[in-house]
Amino acid sequence: MAAEGPHWIKCARVHLSFLAFLGFVNVYMLRVNLSVAMVAMVTPTPPDSDYSGECTLPGNSTTSASTTTPSTGATYDWDRATQGLILGSFFYGYIVTQLPGGMLAATYGGKWLFGLGVLCTAVFTLLTPLAAKLGVPVLVATRILEGLGEGVTFPAMHGIWTVWAPPLERTKLVSFSFAGAQFGTIIGLPLSGWITDALGWPYIFYIFGGIAVLWFILWIVLVSNTPATNRFITTEEKDYIESEMSKISDGEPVTFRNTPWISIAKSPAVWAAACTHFCHNWGFYTLLTCLPTYMKDVLRFDLQKDALISSLPYIFMWLFIPSTGYAIDVAREKQILSTTAARKLVTFIGFLVPAACLTAIGFVGCNTTLAVALLCICGAFDGVSQTGFNINHLDIAPKYASILMGVTNTIATIPGFLGPQVVGWLTTNNSTSEQWRSVFYISAEIYVFGIIIYMLLGSGAIQPWATSQVLYEPVSTEDTNGDCDLLSTMDQPALRDSNSVPA
């Protein structure tokens, strides 16, 4: 059985996962704030000019929610197309730094890259109210620069976990750190509404930007690129991590020249991960950037209630990501599921249920309770899917995981700027449930397409081009766990030849 040691809370890799979690909380608070602020930034329209009158406000009020705007903060006469352009412009910058970020993380490590990426986004967030005052072109440029900074964050984090996450702890450590994105959305949306009501929309950007700067200082002081350079890790934990990681790494430094670009481009497993990542992000980003507008224009929530209700799907998403990640690692450790079977199972369930929910939402009309319930179910199972494609890079090519994240997230960023524009085109003039039905149908169909591709081409096995060593698959043994008990009372994992254990 696993050797007794300090509680898991004392593990350096758990500390890293928690700090990364807080980092992604900031990343998504900085990303979603404009979705709520936009409601207050746009000049109020007459009750009947932008709404068909399908649904009424709670209490059967006939006053349009769009006529209530906090008095603090300027308002701007932006039509739907302009709003879509501003919301989507972030992703024009975000897409550019994905692959460079992955390459830099693989070569130099992810600590400074991740930290500076968040800091860059924070600085331009602080400048957003000034940019809005100077005009749409300046605001769009500012959002693009924010995206440039934030674009390196996910590849950088994969670069960190490449050397920090033992194979059988991979899903739980990575999924918990990435779950910060959902938690950032959970608190970012209602906080944005409350701050707007209390202080005015400019303070959303000042407060969120300031918090991110404080996090950056904490990150730089406490985090290191590798276990060997960490000041707070025990010798036992360091030796354990390095021993486990050496079994799936040949130790050769990653450079642009020795990266197998042709093999990556020809790999069905990489294309499956990229396609699944794209399909997921279409649904995720469409909801992330446009859900507040749907809540306001169709379901008729006011700004503060809109922000709170908008966060509910992400609460369920946040709960399901780490819990599913833990369950998947238990199933893999006990050899109930192979890595490939585990990734395909969560992708199938995690895409099929949201597709069904989004289809159903198109028919609920003004039944706000049912609409919100379906969105919550959609969010929960979207969280299940993120323990598949989001971790898959570390399965198929741990050495090049940050690069693969850069590749797939470049493709998966396209929905970030295309989705809001599609929503703008489909909901021009009167914003009705029928128009939004088309938005939800498109997302559902793309989810189904992702299922088909991943079931056919997806894999959890280390690819032949990704290592010069014998391929391994984790199984249970009676090894030490590096002075930490992340697998509770279970036997601690080691690795063995993949020829005897299916990936």
Salt bridges, closest charged atoms under 4 A:
ASP50 OD2 - ARG80 NH2 2.91
GLU146 OE1 - ARG143 NH1 3.37
GLU150 OE2 - ARG31 NE 2.76
GLU169 OE1 - ARG13 NE 2.63
GLU237 OE2 - ARG13 NH1 2.88
ASP239 OD1 - LYS238 NZ 3.37
GLU242 OE1 - LYS238 NZ 3.79
GLU244 OE2 - LYS247 NZ 3.22
ASP250 OD1 - LYS399 NZ 2.91
GLU252 OE1 - LYS399 NZ 3.75
ASP297 OD2 - ARG80 NH2 2.12
ASP297 OD1 - LYS296 NZ 2.64
ASP329 OD2 - LYS172 NZ 3.35
ASP329 OD1 - ARG332 NH1 2.87
ASP382 OD1 - HIS280 NE2 2.81
ASP395 OD1 - ARG170 NH1 3.19
ASP395 OD2 - ARG343 NE 2.53
